[in-house]
Amino acid sequence: MQQYVILRRSGWTSPAELERAAARSSQVADEQMPGDVRWIRSYVLEEDGGSVGTVCIYEASSSEAIHRHASRADLPVDEIIPIADTVILRPDPQPA
């Protein structure tokens, strides 16, 4: 499986709406596409006008599988970028 970055700009109007979308995403990946899509993590973005976006890291069999997953889970997709390599200087900080 290849790793991908998925950019979802201003996809949700509130953190609560994003939380519902995350639940749909997990359910679709786990129940309908377990061999094709695996959600690794997301970074939530504060967008202009108070909306919320994300940068998501996924493993997937293809970019087309990510598009199918997004369609089934009713998620926006602005851009899908294959990850060439990972450089880790420090572990992700823990939330306060």
N, CA, C and O atoms as a GROMACS GRO file, in nm:
protein
  384
    1MET      N    1   0.086  -0.119   0.000
    1MET     CA    2   0.000   0.000   0.000
    1MET      C    3   0.090   0.124   0.000
    1MET      O    4   0.196   0.127   0.062
    2GLN      N    5   0.044   0.224  -0.070
    2GLN     CA    6   0.112   0.353  -0.082
    2GLN      C    7   0.055   0.449   0.022
    2GLN      O    8  -0.063   0.443   0.055
    3GLN      N    9   0.138   0.538   0.075
    3GLN     CA   10   0.089   0.643   0.163
    3GLN      C   11   0.058   0.768   0.080
    3GLN      O   12   0.125   0.798  -0.018
    4TYR      N   13  -0.048   0.839   0.124
    4TYR     CA   14  -0.093   0.960   0.055
    4TYR      C   15  -0.126   1.069   0.156
    4TYR      O   16  -0.164   1.042   0.270
    5VAL      N   17  -0.109   1.193   0.111
    5VAL     CA   18  -0.160   1.311   0.182
    5VAL      C   19  -0.287   1.352   0.110
    5VAL      O   20  -0.289   1.362  -0.013
    6ILE      N   21  -0.393   1.377   0.186
    6ILE     CA   22  -0.519   1.424   0.129
    6ILE      C   23  -0.549   1.560   0.190
    6ILE      O   24  -0.560   1.575   0.312
    7LEU      N   25  -0.561   1.658   0.105
    7LEU     CA   26  -0.592   1.794   0.149
    7LEU      C   27  -0.741   1.818   0.134
    7LEU      O   28  -0.797   1.799   0.026
    8ARG      N   29  -0.804   1.859   0.243
    8ARG     CA   30  -0.948   1.890   0.245
    8ARG      C   31  -0.962   2.032   0.302
    8ARG      O   32  -0.967   2.049   0.424
    9ARG      N   33  -0.968   2.131   0.215
    9ARG     CA   34  -0.973   2.271   0.258
    9ARG      C   35  -1.117   2.313   0.287
    9ARG      O   36  -1.207   2.289   0.206
   10SER      N   37  -1.136   2.375   0.401
   10SER     CA   38  -1.267   2.431   0.440
   10SER      C   39  -1.380   2.332   0.418
   10SER      O   40  -1.486   2.368   0.368
   11GLY      N   41  -1.358   2.208   0.455
   11GLY     CA   42  -1.456   2.103   0.432
   11GLY      C   43  -1.574   2.102   0.527
   11GLY      O   44  -1.678   2.044   0.496
   12TRP      N   45  -1.558   2.165   0.644
   12TRP     CA   46  -1.662   2.157   0.746
   12TRP      C   47  -1.681   2.293   0.812
   12TRP      O   48  -1.587   2.372   0.822
   13THR      N   49  -1.802   2.318   0.857
   13THR     CA   50  -1.833   2.446   0.919
   13THR      C   51  -1.802   2.450   1.067
   13THR      O   52  -1.798   2.557   1.128
   14SER      N   53  -1.780   2.332   1.128
   14SER     CA   54  -1.754   2.328   1.272
   14SER      C   55  -1.679   2.201   1.309
   14SER      O   56  -1.679   2.104   1.233
   15PRO      N   57  -1.614   2.200   1.425
   15PRO     CA   58  -1.550   2.077   1.473
   15PRO      C   59  -1.650   1.962   1.491
   15PRO      O   60  -1.615   1.846   1.469
   16ALA      N   61  -1.773   1.993   1.531
   16ALA     CA   62  -1.874   1.887   1.547
   16ALA      C   63  -1.907   1.822   1.414
   16ALA      O   64  -1.921   1.700   1.406
   17GLU      N   65  -1.918   1.901   1.309
   17GLU     CA   66  -1.943   1.846   1.176
   17GLU      C   67  -1.826   1.759   1.130
   17GLU      O   68  -1.846   1.653   1.071
   18LEU      N   69  -1.704   1.803   1.159
   18LEU     CA   70  -1.585   1.724   1.127
   18LEU      C   71  -1.585   1.592   1.204
   18LEU      O   72  -1.548   1.488   1.150
   19GLU      N   73  -1.627   1.596   1.329
   19GLU     CA   74  -1.633   1.474   1.411
   19GLU      C   75  -1.730   1.372   1.349
   19GLU      O   76  -1.700   1.252   1.346
   20ARG      N   77  -1.843   1.417   1.301
   20ARG     CA   78  -1.939   1.327   1.235
   20ARG      C   79  -1.880   1.269   1.106
   20ARG      O   80  -1.900   1.152   1.075
   21ALA      N   81  -1.807   1.352   1.032
   21ALA     CA   82  -1.743   1.306   0.909
   21ALA      C   83  -1.635   1.202   0.940
   21ALA      O   84  -1.619   1.105   0.866
   22ALA      N   85  -1.562   1.223   1.048
   22ALA     CA   86  -1.459   1.128   1.088
   22ALA      C   87  -1.519   0.992   1.121
   22ALA      O   88  -1.462   0.888   1.088
   23ALA      N   89  -1.634   0.992   1.187
   23ALA     CA   90  -1.702   0.867   1.220
   23ALA      C   91  -1.744   0.794   1.092
   23ALA      O   92  -1.728   0.672   1.081
   24ARG      N   93  -1.798   0.869   0.994
   24ARG     CA   94  -1.837   0.808   0.866
   24ARG      C   95  -1.714   0.751   0.794
   24ARG      O   96  -1.718   0.641   0.739
   25SER      N   97  -1.606   0.828   0.796
   25SER     CA   98  -1.483   0.785   0.730
   25SER      C   99  -1.432   0.654   0.788
   25SER      O  100  -1.398   0.562   0.713
   26SER      N  101  -1.426   0.645   0.918
   26SER     CA  102  -1.379   0.523   0.984
   26SER      C  103  -1.469   0.405   0.950
   26SER      O  104  -1.420   0.296   0.920
   27GLN      N  105  -1.599   0.427   0.956
   27GLN     CA  106  -1.693   0.319   0.930
   27GLN      C  107  -1.679   0.266   0.787
   27GLN      O  108  -1.674   0.145   0.765
   28VAL      N  109  -1.672   0.356   0.690
   28VAL     CA  110  -1.660   0.314   0.551
   28VAL      C  111  -1.528   0.240   0.530
   28VAL      O  112  -1.526   0.134   0.466
   29ALA      N  113  -1.418   0.294   0.582
   29ALA     CA  114  -1.288   0.229   0.564
   29ALA      C  115  -1.285   0.092   0.629
   29ALA      O  116  -1.239  -0.005   0.568
   30ASP      N  117  -1.335   0.082   0.751
   30ASP     CA  118  -1.328  -0.044   0.826
   30ASP      C  119  -1.425  -0.149   0.773
   30ASP      O  120  -1.390  -0.267   0.767
   31GLU      N  121  -1.545  -0.108   0.734
   31GLU     CA  122  -1.649  -0.204   0.697
   31GLU      C  123  -1.656  -0.233   0.548
   31GLU      O  124  -1.686  -0.346   0.508
   32GLN      N  125  -1.631  -0.132   0.464
   32GLN     CA  126  -1.650  -0.150   0.321
   32GLN      C  127  -1.519  -0.163   0.242
   32GLN      O  128  -1.518  -0.219   0.132
   33MET      N  129  -1.409  -0.110   0.297
   33MET     CA  130  -1.284  -0.104   0.220
   33MET      C  131  -1.161  -0.142   0.303
   33MET      O  132  -1.058  -0.075   0.291
   34PRO      N  133  -1.168  -0.245   0.386
   34PRO     CA  134  -1.056  -0.271   0.477
   34PRO      C  135  -0.924  -0.305   0.408
   34PRO      O  136  -0.818  -0.280   0.466
   35GLY      N  137  -0.928  -0.359   0.288
   35GLY     CA  138  -0.804  -0.391   0.218
   35GLY      C  139  -0.756  -0.282   0.126
   35GLY      O  140  -0.648  -0.294   0.068
   36ASP      N  141  -0.834  -0.174   0.112
   36ASP     CA  142  -0.801  -0.067   0.017
   36ASP      C  143  -0.761   0.066   0.080
   36ASP      O  144  -0.681   0.140   0.023
   37VAL      N  145  -0.816   0.097   0.198
   37VAL     CA  146  -0.795   0.228   0.257
   37VAL      C  147  -0.773   0.214   0.407
   37VAL      O  148  -0.847   0.144   0.475
   38ARG      N  149  -0.671   0.282   0.457
   38ARG     CA  150  -0.644   0.283   0.601
   38ARG      C  151  -0.608   0.426   0.641
   38ARG      O  152  -0.510   0.482   0.594
   39TRP      N  153  -0.690   0.483   0.730
   39TRP     CA  154  -0.669   0.620   0.778
   39TRP      C  155  -0.562   0.614   0.887
   39TRP      O  156  -0.577   0.540   0.984
   40ILE      N  157  -0.456   0.692   0.872
   40ILE     CA  158  -0.346   0.694   0.969
   40ILE      C  159  -0.362   0.807   1.070
   40ILE      O  160  -0.364   0.782   1.190
   41ARG      N  161  -0.375   0.930   1.022
   41ARG     CA  162  -0.392   1.046   1.110
   41ARG      C  163  -0.437   1.166   1.029
   41ARG      O  164  -0.429   1.167   0.906
   42SER      N  165  -0.485   1.267   1.100
   42SER     CA  166  -0.524   1.393   1.036
   42SER      C  167  -0.480   1.509   1.122
   42SER      O  168  -0.474   1.500   1.245
   43TYR      N  169  -0.449   1.617   1.056
   43TYR     CA  170  -0.420   1.744   1.122
   43TYR      C  171  -0.533   1.838   1.086
   43TYR      O  172  -0.564   1.857   0.968
   44VAL      N  173  -0.596   1.897   1.186
   44VAL     CA  174  -0.712   1.985   1.164
   44VAL      C  175  -0.661   2.127   1.144
   44VAL      O  176  -0.576   2.176   1.219
   45LEU      N  177  -0.714   2.194   1.041
   45LEU     CA  178  -0.672   2.329   1.003
   45LEU      C  179  -0.778   2.431   1.038
   45LEU      O  180  -0.896   2.408   1.014
   46GLU      N  181  -0.737   2.542   1.094
   46GLU     CA  182  -0.826   2.657   1.112
   46GLU      C  183  -0.827   2.733   0.980
   46GLU      O  184  -0.724   2.786   0.939
   47GLU      N  185  -0.940   2.739   0.916
   47GLU     CA  186  -0.952   2.806   0.786
   47GLU      C  187  -1.015   2.944   0.804
   47GLU      O  188  -1.073   2.975   0.907
   48ASP      N  189  -1.002   3.026   0.700
   48ASP     CA  190  -1.063   3.158   0.701
   48ASP      C  191  -1.214   3.145   0.716
   48ASP      O  192  -1.274   3.051   0.665
   49GLY      N  193  -1.274   3.239   0.787
   49GLY     CA  194  -1.418   3.241   0.803
   49GLY      C  195  -1.470   3.142   0.906
   49GLY      O  196  -1.591   3.124   0.918
   50GLY      N  197  -1.380   3.078   0.982
   50GLY     CA  198  -1.423   2.988   1.088
   50GLY      C  199  -1.446   2.844   1.047
   50GLY      O  200  -1.482   2.762   1.130
   51SER      N  201  -1.426   2.812   0.919
   51SER     CA  202  -1.443   2.673   0.878
   51SER      C  203  -1.323   2.590   0.920
   51SER      O  204  -1.222   2.643   0.966
   52VAL      N  205  -1.335   2.458   0.902
   52VAL     CA  206  -1.232   2.365   0.944
   52VAL      C  207  -1.193   2.280   0.822
   52VAL      O  208  -1.279   2.232   0.749
   53GLY      N  209  -1.063   2.263   0.803
   53GLY     CA  210  -1.012   2.176   0.698
   53GLY      C  211  -0.921   2.072   0.761
   53GLY      O  212  -0.898   2.074   0.882
   54THR      N  213  -0.870   1.980   0.678
   54THR     CA  214  -0.778   1.879   0.729
   54THR      C  215  -0.669   1.848   0.628
   54THR      O  216  -0.685   1.866   0.507
   55VAL      N  217  -0.558   1.802   0.681
   55VAL     CA  218  -0.453   1.736   0.605
   55VAL      C  219  -0.450   1.595   0.662
   55VAL      O  220  -0.419   1.575   0.779
   56CYS      N  221  -0.482   1.496   0.578
   56CYS     CA  222  -0.495   1.358   0.625
   56CYS      C  223  -0.386   1.271   0.566
   56CYS      O  224  -0.345   1.289   0.451
   57ILE      N  225  -0.339   1.177   0.645
   57ILE     CA  226  -0.243   1.077   0.600
   57ILE      C  227  -0.317   0.944   0.593
   57ILE      O  228  -0.375   0.898   0.691
   58TYR      N  229  -0.314   0.883   0.475
   58TYR     CA  230  -0.380   0.755   0.452
   58TYR      C  231  -0.281   0.658   0.388
   58TYR      O  232  -0.184   0.699   0.323
   59GLU      N  233  -0.305   0.530   0.408
   59GLU     CA  234  -0.247   0.426   0.326
   59GLU      C  235  -0.361   0.377   0.237
   59GLU      O  236  -0.474   0.360   0.283
   60ALA      N  237  -0.330   0.355   0.110
   60ALA     CA  238  -0.436   0.310   0.019
   60ALA      C  239  -0.375   0.231  -0.096
   60ALA      O  240  -0.257   0.244  -0.128
   61SER      N  241  -0.458   0.148  -0.156
   61SER     CA  242  -0.414   0.069  -0.271
   61SER      C  243  -0.393   0.157  -0.394
   61SER      O  244  -0.316   0.121  -0.484
   62SER      N  245  -0.461   0.273  -0.397
   62SER     CA  246  -0.446   0.366  -0.510
   62SER      C  247  -0.515   0.499  -0.475
   62SER      O  248  -0.592   0.506  -0.379
   63SER      N  249  -0.487   0.601  -0.554
   63SER     CA  250  -0.557   0.728  -0.534
   63SER      C  251  -0.705   0.712  -0.570
   63SER      O  252  -0.790   0.781  -0.513
   64GLU      N  253  -0.736   0.622  -0.662
   64GLU     CA  254  -0.875   0.596  -0.697
   64GLU      C  255  -0.952   0.538  -0.578
   64GLU      O  256  -1.069   0.569  -0.558
   65ALA      N  257  -0.885   0.454  -0.500
   65ALA     CA  258  -0.949   0.398  -0.380
   65ALA      C  259  -0.981   0.510  -0.280
   65ALA      O  260  -1.085   0.506  -0.214
   66ILE      N  261  -0.894   0.608  -0.270
   66ILE     CA  262  -0.921   0.722  -0.181
   66ILE      C  263  -1.042   0.800  -0.232
   66ILE      O  264  -1.126   0.841  -0.152
   67HIS      N  265  -1.051   0.821  -0.362
   67HIS     CA  266  -1.168   0.889  -0.417
   67HIS      C  267  -1.296   0.810  -0.390
   67HIS      O  268  -1.398   0.869  -0.354
   68ARG      N  269  -1.292   0.677  -0.408
   68ARG     CA  270  -1.411   0.594  -0.380
   68ARG      C  271  -1.449   0.605  -0.232
   68ARG      O  272  -1.567   0.618  -0.200
   69HIS      N  273  -1.351   0.598  -0.144
   69HIS     CA  274  -1.377   0.610   0.000
   69HIS      C  275  -1.441   0.744   0.032
   69HIS      O  276  -1.540   0.750   0.104
   70ALA      N  277  -1.385   0.852  -0.022
   70ALA     CA  278  -1.439   0.986   0.003
   70ALA      C  279  -1.582   0.998  -0.047
   70ALA      O  280  -1.666   1.058   0.020
   71SER      N  281  -1.610   0.941  -0.162
   71SER     CA  282  -1.745   0.946  -0.217
   71SER      C  283  -1.843   0.870  -0.127
   71SER      O  284  -1.952   0.920  -0.096
   72ARG      N  285  -1.805   0.750  -0.086
   72ARG     CA  286  -1.893   0.670   0.000
   72ARG      C  287  -1.914   0.735   0.137
   72ARG      O  288  -2.023   0.723   0.195
   73ALA      N  289  -1.812   0.803   0.189
   73ALA     CA  290  -1.822   0.864   0.323
   73ALA      C  291  -1.867   1.010   0.316
   73ALA      O  292  -1.877   1.076   0.419
   74ASP      N  293  -1.895   1.061   0.196
   74ASP     CA  294  -1.937   1.200   0.176
   74ASP      C  295  -1.834   1.298   0.232
   74ASP      O  296  -1.866   1.386   0.312
   75LEU      N  297  -1.709   1.280   0.188
   75LEU     CA  298  -1.597   1.365   0.231
   75LEU      C  299  -1.544   1.446   0.112
   75LEU      O  300  -1.540   1.395   0.000
   76PRO      N  301  -1.505   1.570   0.136
   76PRO     CA  302  -1.444   1.647   0.028
   76PRO      C  303  -1.301   1.599   0.002
   76PRO      O  304  -1.235   1.546   0.092
   77VAL      N  305  -1.254   1.618  -0.119
   77VAL     CA  306  -1.114   1.591  -0.155
   77VAL      C  307  -1.069   1.703  -0.247
   77VAL      O  308  -1.120   1.717  -0.358
   78ASP      N  309  -0.974   1.783  -0.201
   78ASP     CA  310  -0.920   1.888  -0.286
   78ASP      C  311  -0.796   1.842  -0.361
   78ASP      O  312  -0.774   1.881  -0.476
   79GLU      N  313  -0.716   1.759  -0.296
   79GLU     CA  314  -0.593   1.713  -0.360
   79GLU      C  315  -0.546   1.585  -0.292
   79GLU      O  316  -0.559   1.569  -0.171
   80ILE      N  317  -0.492   1.494  -0.372
   80ILE     CA  318  -0.432   1.370  -0.323
   80ILE      C  319  -0.289   1.367  -0.375
   80ILE      O  320  -0.265   1.377  -0.495
   81ILE      N  321  -0.194   1.352  -0.283
   81ILE     CA  322  -0.053   1.355  -0.319
   81ILE      C  323   0.015   1.229  -0.265
   81ILE      O  324   0.010   1.205  -0.144
   82PRO      N  325   0.079   1.148  -0.351
   82PRO     CA  326   0.154   1.033  -0.301
   82PRO      C  327   0.272   1.079  -0.215
   82PRO      O  328   0.338   1.178  -0.247
   83ILE      N  329   0.298   1.009  -0.107
   83ILE     CA  330   0.411   1.040  -0.020
   83ILE      C  331   0.532   0.962  -0.069
   83ILE      O  332   0.525   0.840  -0.085
   84ALA      N  333   0.642   1.032  -0.094
   84ALA     CA  334   0.763   0.968  -0.144
   84ALA      C  335   0.848   0.912  -0.032
   84ALA      O  336   0.913   0.808  -0.049
   85ASP      N  337   0.849   0.979   0.084
   85ASP     CA  338   0.933   0.936   0.196
   85ASP      C  339   0.888   1.009   0.321
   85ASP      O  340   0.809   1.103   0.314
   86THR      N  341   0.937   0.965   0.435
   86THR     CA  342   0.905   1.028   0.564
   86THR      C  343   1.034   1.065   0.634
   86THR      O  344   1.126   0.983   0.643
   87VAL      N  345   1.042   1.187   0.684
   87VAL     CA  346   1.154   1.233   0.765
   87VAL      C  347   1.095   1.274   0.899
   87VAL      O  348   1.014   1.366   0.905
   88ILE      N  349   1.136   1.208   1.005
   88ILE     CA  350   1.085   1.239   1.139
   88ILE      C  351   1.199   1.296   1.222
   88ILE      O  352   1.296   1.227   1.252
   89LEU      N  353   1.185   1.423   1.261
   89LEU     CA  354   1.283   1.485   1.348
   89LEU      C  355   1.246   1.469   1.494
   89LEU      O  356   1.332   1.448   1.580
   90ARG      N  357   1.117   1.480   1.520
   90ARG     CA  358   1.062   1.466   1.655
   90ARG      C  359   0.927   1.399   1.643
   90ARG      O  360   0.862   1.412   1.540
   91PRO      N  361   0.884   1.327   1.746
   91PRO     CA  362   0.748   1.272   1.742
   91PRO      C  363   0.646   1.384   1.746
   91PRO      O  364   0.676   1.495   1.791
   92ASP      N  365   0.525   1.356   1.698
   92ASP     CA  366   0.419   1.455   1.706
   92ASP      C  367   0.400   1.498   1.851
   92ASP      O  368   0.401   1.413   1.941
   93PRO      N  369   0.382   1.629   1.875
   93PRO     CA  370   0.357   1.674   2.011
   93PRO      C  371   0.223   1.622   2.063
   93PRO      O  372   0.129   1.603   1.986
   94GLN      N  373   0.215   1.600   2.191
   94GLN     CA  374   0.091   1.556   2.255
   94GLN      C  375   0.002   1.678   2.278
   94GLN      O  376   0.051   1.784   2.317
   95PRO      N  377  -0.131   1.664   2.254
   95PRO     CA  378  -0.221   1.777   2.280
   95PRO      C  379  -0.215   1.820   2.426
   95PRO      O  380  -0.196   1.738   2.516
   96ALA      N  381  -0.231   1.949   2.447
   96ALA     CA  382  -0.227   2.003   2.583
   96ALA      C  383  -0.348   1.961   2.663
   96ALA      O  384  -0.360   1.998   2.780
   0.00000   0.00000   0.00000
